[in-house]
């Protein structure tokens, strides 16, 4: 899910790359429709907005797809971000690195970070290559998490929702190229 987690969850060679810093490249995948299953029920008229594949130093990490009503992304409205992993990752590592990425973006409220970290650790499963986790920003500002077609948890805090999705969709993302592919050039 996040850069540091990618290296820690990978082979020893992958973990050593973090010392050298981010030096990645993206390969983009052509637009395609995918079945969001149960997640689609929470995003009315969900259509694909954009998609991209994250590669870091030749390692395929995940395919990302953003869905929004009628294919129009608005960060203050309902949308779904689906990550289909192309490597195996432990859920606790995904949770831990998600919190680190929220911190990297400047959020410093340690009590909230600790609480969110605990919640994510309980929610996020281990993933195998080919499995998807979808985060859904609900109309009321909460976050739902789906593992494939199954609802696995929720965090009903608008501040968490904003910080969480900013990892990929915010202006301070580590990967502005992926963000541009997901949200479109006009966002």
N, C-alpha and C positions, 0 to 999 in steps of 0.2 A: 504494500500500500504506500509506503513512504520509502525514500531513498536509503536511509540507514538500515531499515528493516530488510531491504532487498539483499544487502551484503551480509548481514548477520545470519539470515536464514539460508543463504546459499552455501556453496562449497567453500573451502578455505581460500581458494584463489579469488573467489568473488568477494569474500570478506576483506581481503587486503586492498581492494580497490578503493574503499572508503578513505584510506589514508591519503590517497592521491587526490581526493575531492571529486566533485561531480565532473564527469567527462563523458556524457552520454549522447546518444543520437536517437532520433525517432524514425520509425518506419510507419507510415500511415496506411491504414487499411481502407478499402473502398467502402462507401456507404452501403449498409445492408439493414434490412429489418430483422429484428429479433423478437422473440416472444418473452416479454417481461413477466408473464404469468401473474401471480398474485400481486406483485408490485404494481402492475399496470392498473389495478383497481383503485389505487390511491392517487393516481395521476390521471385526471380526466382527459380523454382524447389524446393519450400519450403517443407521440411520434418522435422518431429519431431526429435530434438536433445535429449531432456530430459525433465523430468517433476517431480514435487513434490508438496506435500500438506504442507502448513504451519499451524501448531497448536501451540498455546501459552497457556500453563497451561490448556490443554484440550479443549480450544476454537478453533474451526475450523475457519481459517481466509480466506485463498484463496488457490486455485489450480493454479499452475504456469506451463506454457508450453513454451518451447523455440523452435522456428522453424528457420532453416537456409537452404541455398541452399544445396541440397543433404544430409541434416542432419549433415553438418559440420559447427560448430560455429567458426567464426572469428570475433573478436570485431571490426575490421576495415572494414567489409563488411556488406551487408544487412542481417538483421535478424528480427524476430518478437518475442516479449515476451507477452504472453497472460496471464492475471490474471483474473480468474473467482472467483468472491467474494462469500464467503459462509456466509456472514453477510451483513447487510445494513450499508452503509457509506455515509455521505454527501460529495459531490464533493469538496467543499471549504476546508474541513478537509483533504482530500486526497492531495490537492494542498499544503496546509500549511505544512503538515508533510513531504511531498516530499522535500520541500525546507529545512526543518530542517535536514533531513537525508543527503542532499548534504552538508550542513554545518558540520555535524558530521564527514563527511569524510575529512574535512580539507579545503574546499573551502571557501574563505573569502571575495570575491569581492561583497560587499553589493549592488552595483548598479545592477549587473547582477542578484543577488539573488532576489532583489525586482522586476525587470522586468520579470524574469521567473515566480515568484510567481503570478504576475498579469496575465500573459499569461495562466498559468495552471488553475487559478481560473475561467477564462473565458471558458476554454476548457473542463475541467473535470466535468462530470455530477454526480448527486447523483446516487449511485448504490444500487440495491436491491440484496439480496441473489440469486445467479444463473446467474447474469449478468456479462459480461466480458468487460474489457478494454484491448485493445491490443496496445502496443507501437511498432512501426516499425522503426528500424534504416535503413534509406535509403542508397543507394549506394553512394550518395554524402555527407553523414554525417548528414543529418537532421533527425528530428523525426516526424513521423505521429502518430496520435492517432485515434483509432477506438473504437466506442461504439457498440458492436455487429458487425454488417456488415457495419456500417455507419461511414464514415470519419467525425470526429468532430473537428479536428484542426491539426495544425502543428507548429513546432518551428524549424526554419532553421538555427540553430547555432550549429556547431560541438562541441563546448565546452559544451553546454547544453546536447547534445546527450551523450557525453562521461560520464558526471557527473550523468545524470539521470539513465542510464542503469547500472552504477557502483553500484547503490543501491542494486541490486540483483546479478549482474554478475561480479563485480569488486573484486579485492583481499582484499579490506577493507570492504567487506560486513558484516553486522551484523550476517548473517547466512551462514557460509561457507559450511555447509552440504547441504543446498538447492542449493547453487551455484554449488557444485559438481554434484548434481543430474541433474541440468539443462544443464551444459556445458560438462559434462563427465569428467572422471578422468584424461584424457590426456591434458586438457586445463588449 
